[in-house]
């Protein structure tokens, strides 16, 4: 049922005249008459008794008219609410992200938001070093942290999602070096390692049920940029331990293959954190919501393509 037809219905009922209603709505009498007929046909009931001298509501019309008015009032309230929200999504967002998230997922997501809300401006701090809110001049940071660390988070924030991790390699690497089957095989492969503050993360922890495996990996390279680790992996230079978010598109496209899926890596959590509750703006809430939507879509694709089990990536509870 068209909203414009309902407006015609209400105006005709108010003026008790199709011609008078048409004049006020700046339309022809025939168009107004057609609108009324459409409403009556969809309802399967006659709303007006038409005579040569007057127009009056039928019993059905008298019952329907107040409901019609309420429906249009609610639609108008909704439009006002949306307009207010859109107008309030404005101002500068000063945000810190990791280099990998900044180049890939967040670059695209923030582009889309800023095209829709052209009153939003952005100052992005992209670095794998943890940003200092005051020194680096940022208001919100996207951080991946362990579950235990999240409990001790002395900041305001929103949990965006759980983040599973996995071992992966390119088909070209597997063709040359074979595919590891157990933790004992891993030291015989080249690991692509991530380092931060000169600490090289070469100790990988895996779990199978209650059994824990800690493997010291061998490697010919390490870098303080997670995206280069991913790119090396796609290049076929070794095995990487990466988050499902970072390698989702590579897995879906077949550029990477997941290794040893029966061995699990502990989940981390992704949070948007702020130093003060007063800094939580409509724009930041929108970024949170868009990020959740995008990551839920990635999760669904990986599960649908049997690249990940549903219980490996539990959905985040509302925060």
Secondary structure, DSSP 8 states (H G I E B T S, - for coil): --HHHHHHHHHHHHHT-HHHHHHHTTS-HHHHHHHHHHHHHHHTS--EEE-SS-EEE-HHHHHHHHHHHHHHHHHHHHHHHHHHHHHHS-EEEEEEE-HHHHHTHHHHHHHHHHHH-TTEEEEEEE-SS---TTTTT-SEEEEEEEHHHHHT--SEEEEEEEE-EEEEE-HHHHHHH----SHHHHTTSEEEEEEETTEE--EEEEEETTEEEEEE-EEEEEES-HHHHHHHHHHTS-BEEEEHHHHHHHHHHTSSEEE-TTSB---EEEEEEES-GGG--HHHHHHHHHHHHHHHHHHHHHHHTTSS-GGGS------
